[in-house]
Amino acid sequence: MKRLNHKEEEIMTILWRLGQAFVNDIIAEMEPPAPPYNTVSSIVRKLQDNGLIGFEAFGKTHRYYPILKKEEYRVGAFRRFMDNYFSGSPTDLLSFFMKEEKMDPAELDALLKKIKDQE
């Protein structure tokens, strides 16, 4: 799966949350300072050209919606994150949360129960 840059990911996150949106709706949801309309429109068209979003035309304006599912992107993004920062090791990732995030032992027990239930 293609890796999205920061602005592409921000736009996809907005579309996943809203379900569908015009460029002005996307801009209204972006962290300030939002990029100019033409910049956002160009990114949206690139996402559309790559088959990640679709659109409905209303005259000269378009309402966009996500084709790429959030869950589908999350799997690849998380895998890259884990590979880049934890050498692909779920154990190293969990150790990080235990040490740095001070994960409560009860939360760990609940997580282990979920893991066992899925086996």
PAGU-725749 format. One line per 2 residues: their letters; for each residue x negated, y, z of N, C-alpha, C. Coordinates in steps of 0.02 Angstrom, whole numbers. Layout:
N
a) X:Y:Z:X:Y:Z:X:Y:Z ~ ... .
This chain:
119
mk) -42:-59:0:0:0:0:-44:62:0 ~ -22:112:-36:-58:175:-41:-58:210:26 .
rl) -115:237:44:-122:275:105:-99:347:92 ~ -56:373:135:-32:441:127:-78:490:163 .
nh) -87:549:135:-125:600:171:-78:632:223 ~ -106:677:263:-69:706:319:-3:739:297 .
ke) -5:780:246:56:816:224:107:768:193 ~ 82:719:155:128:669:127:163:630:183 .
ee) 124:611:233:153:574:289:203:617:327 ~ 187:681:336:233:726:370:299:731:332 .
im) 296:737:267:357:741:225:396:675:229 ~ 361:619:225:396:555:230:429:547:298 .
ti) 396:568:351:425:564:418:489:605:422 ~ 488:663:392:548:706:391:604:671:352 .
lw) 588:643:294:639:609:255:665:546:290 ~ 622:510:325:646:452:363:695:475:417 .
rl) 680:531:449:722:556:503:788:583:477 ~ 785:622:423:845:654:396:885:608:349 .
gq) 852:561:318:886:517:271:886:544:200 ~ 899:609:193:896:643:129:888:717:142 .
af) 856:752:96:844:824:108:822:858:43 ~ 839:922:40:814:966:-12:746:992:11 .
vn) 706:1020:-34:640:1045:-16:646:1097:41 ~ 695:1141:38:703:1190:92:717:1157:159 .
di) 754:1102:160:767:1065:222:702:1036:250 ~ 660:1011:205:596:982:225:553:1036:256 .
ia) 549:1094:223:508:1149:248:532:1171:317 ~ 598:1174:326:626:1195:391:606:1147:448 .
em) 591:1085:431:573:1036:482:498:1031:494 ~ 458:1063:453:385:1057:458:358:1100:515 .
ep) 301:1077:541:267:1115:593:243:1181:565 ~ 254:1236:602:230:1301:578:153:1304:581 .
pa) 122:1339:537:152:1373:481:164:1323:424 ~ 224:1322:398:242:1277:344:208:1300:280 .
pp) 189:1254:237:159:1273:173:211:1308:129 ~ 189:1343:77:236:1375:31:281:1324:-4 .
yn) 337:1348:-27:387:1306:-61:355:1266:-118 ~ 315:1300:-160:285:1267:-218:239:1210:-197 .
tv) 204:1218:-142:158:1166:-118:198:1105:-96 ~ 251:1116:-56:292:1061:-33:326:1027:-93 .
ss) 351:1067:-139:383:1039:-198:335:996:-238 ~ 273:1016:-244:223:977:-280:209:911:-245 .
iv) 204:912:-179:192:851:-141:251:804:-149 ~ 311:831:-145:372:791:-152:374:759:-222 .
rk) 358:797:-273:357:768:-341:305:713:-347 ~ 247:722:-315:195:670:-316:221:606:-282 .
lq) 254:614:-225:283:556:-190:335:522:-234 ~ 374:563:-269:425:536:-314:392:500:-373 .
dn) 340:529:-401:305:498:-457:274:431:-437 ~ 254:426:-373:224:364:-348:277:313:-326 .
gl) 340:330:-334:394:283:-318:409:277:-244 ~ 386:325:-205:397:321:-133:462:355:-111 .
ig) 484:403:-152:548:435:-139:588:440:-204 ~ 653:445:-197:696:454:-254:733:520:-247 .
fe) 774:536:-296:811:599:-292:878:595:-327 ~ 922:640:-308:985:652:-342:981:723:-368 .
af) 998:733:-430:995:800:-460:1062:836:-452 ~ 1057:899:-434:1114:944:-429:1096:1006:-469 .
gk) 1106:1004:-534:1084:1059:-576:1008:1061:-577 ~ 981:1118:-559:908:1126:-558:876:1104:-492 .
th) 915:1089:-443:888:1069:-378:896:994:-368 ~ 855:967:-324:855:895:-311:859:882:-236 .
ry) 897:831:-219:899:807:-149:860:741:-148 ~ 810:738:-105:764:681:-103:782:634:-46 .
yp) 766:570:-56:777:519:-5:719:469:-9 ~ 704:437:48:648:390:48:666:324:15 .
il) 620:298:-25:625:231:-52:582:185:-9 ~ 521:210:7:476:173:51:507:171:121 .
kk) 515:112:148:543:103:215:491:120:268 ~ 513:153:320:468:172:375:433:111:404 .
ee) 470:57:414:441:-4:443:386:-32:398 ~ 397:-29:333:348:-55:285:283:-13:289 .
yr) 289:53:292:230:95:297:196:86:364 ~ 236:80:418:208:74:485:162:13:490 .
vg) 180:-42:460:139:-103:463:69:-88:435 ~ 67:-59:376:2:-45:345:-37:8:383 .
af) -3:61:405:-37:114:441:-65:89:508 ~ -26:48:542:-50:22:606:-108:-26:596 .
rr) -104:-66:543:-159:-112:529:-224:-73:516 ~ -219:-19:476:-278:23:463:-304:53:528 .
fm) -259:78:570:-277:107:634:-314:56:677 ~ -286:-4:683:-317:-55:724:-384:-76:695 .
dn) -389:-82:629:-452:-101:598:-505:-47:609 ~ -485:17:601:-532:72:606:-556:86:678 .
yf) -511:79:726:-528:100:794:-538:42:843 ~ -515:-17:826:-519:-73:873:-546:-137:839 .
sg) -582:-128:784:-612:-184:747:-561:-239:732 ~ -499:-219:723:-447:-267:706:-426:-312:763 .
sp) -447:-296:823:-435:-339:881:-376:-316:923 ~ -322:-356:926:-266:-338:970:-288:-337:1043 .
td) -336:-379:1061:-361:-380:1130:-394:-313:1148 ~ -435:-287:1102:-468:-223:1113:-416:-167:1118 .
ll) -365:-170:1077:-312:-120:1079:-276:-122:1146 ~ -258:-181:1169:-224:-187:1233:-269:-166:1290 .
sf) -333:-182:1286:-381:-161:1338:-384:-85:1341 ~ -382:-52:1284:-381:20:1282:-321:48:1320 .
fm) -262:20:1306:-202:45:1341:-206:32:1416 ~ -234:-24:1435:-241:-39:1506:-288:11:1540 .
ke) -343:26:1507:-394:69:1538:-377:143:1531 ~ -366:165:1470:-358:237:1456:-288:263:1472 .
ek) -237:223:1460:-169:245:1470:-140:222:1536 ~ -181:187:1574:-161:163:1641:-94:125:1637 .
md) -91:77:1592:-31:37:1582:-14:1:1647 ~ 48:7:1667:73:-24:1728:72:-100:1720 .
pa) 49:-137:1771:48:-210:1766:118:-240:1751 ~ 171:-208:1775:239:-232:1760:253:-225:1685 .
el) 228:-171:1655:236:-163:1582:198:-218:1545 ~ 139:-234:1570:99:-287:1539:136:-354:1545 .
da) 164:-368:1603:202:-430:1612:261:-433:1563 ~ 296:-377:1555:353:-374:1509:329:-386:1437 .
ll) 272:-357:1419:244:-366:1352:224:-439:1341 ~ 192:-470:1390:173:-540:1385:235:-585:1378 .
kk) 288:-568:1413:351:-606:1407:379:-600:1336 ~ 378:-540:1308:401:-530:1239:360:-572:1190 .
ik) 294:-573:1200:250:-611:1157:267:-685:1161 ~ 275:-710:1223:292:-782:1232:359:-798:1202 .
dq) 407:-753:1208:474:-765:1181:474:-770:1105 ~ 426:-736:1072:423:-737:999:386:-798:972 .
e) 352:-834:1015:312:-892:992:356:-951:975 .
